[in-house]
Amino acid sequence: MLINHRMYVPKIGITALVSPELIFACRGEPFDVNNIIPASRIYPANKLCAWTAIWKEMLLKREIAIDSLVVVAGGDCHNALVDGQKAAMSGIPTHFFFYPFDGDPEYLELQLYRLSDFLGGIESFEKFKEIKRLKELGQMIDKRRCQGKISSGEAFRILISFSDLLGDLNRFKRAIESIRESNIEIKNRVALIGVPPIYYDFHETAESLGLQIVFDELPYEFIRHGGTDIREIARDYCDYTFARPLDFRIDFLRKELERRDVDGVIHYTQFACHHMLEDEVLRAELDYPILTIQGDLPGNTPQQIKLRLEAFREMLERLR
Ligand code: SF4
């Protein structure tokens, strides 16, 4: 049988933000291994953070079919560095990607060239501009959600998918086109900071309890960075806040929270995630009522967290 190797598009697993522009331009199909976790029902045998433990277990059992893996080893997640190495030791071709803590664009440019070599080199330059246009639509969705024209749950599902654009730009365009606008009464404008909740229904739950999420910190990073070549990407992605010092991220947060006129902040933390240690600093530095919650295993939002969201809403209403 003749196989047309030119048609084969390798599936590239990514463990955190890795420029999807570059992966598509190298004729790869990015696949964010985190995006399947909230809907999964896997309780991993050996874990710290459930996010990395579940994708690691699924990779080791070959329940996620990928051709190679890019692990963000220097940047926003220390657990991924270890669990990514376990996946590499099981035989999955793996590349380790590092963001510069000091934001040095030349360092990041070198990292991107190394990644491009790992992926086989750039073949499709038009993908850069195609994704730039999609990210402009992402900015529009974010804005319309803030204006109460798109529900926070619907906006979140699209914004979080900008990490890999569903691995298929045409499918992703259709997903964007399917968004329907409505008029949502926003009573309590809330920012959701930290890593995304592991509960698949978190935004709908918050909205049903009178808290409208008008800012999703990490997904916003997915839509605000881009570029039409490696040099531009390096100069833009070097401001990825989760990979930078905390004071850099806090300065950025202050501007976004003010711009979106938020009434309060929910800081989502994940069991056994080092970002939990940032809670006391965020509380000290951000001048808003803050609710800190912690999740562990995927599923729907637990009753105990619902009660805390309700109490937070009541507190925000009392402060008015
Ligand atoms: S929650 Fe924390 S430890 Fe878990 S994958 Fe995200 S950054 Fe890593």
Residues whose N, C-alpha, C, O or C-beta is under 5 A from the ligand:
A	BS01	SF4	C49 W51 T52 D76 C77 H78 N79 V195 Q270 A272 C273 H274
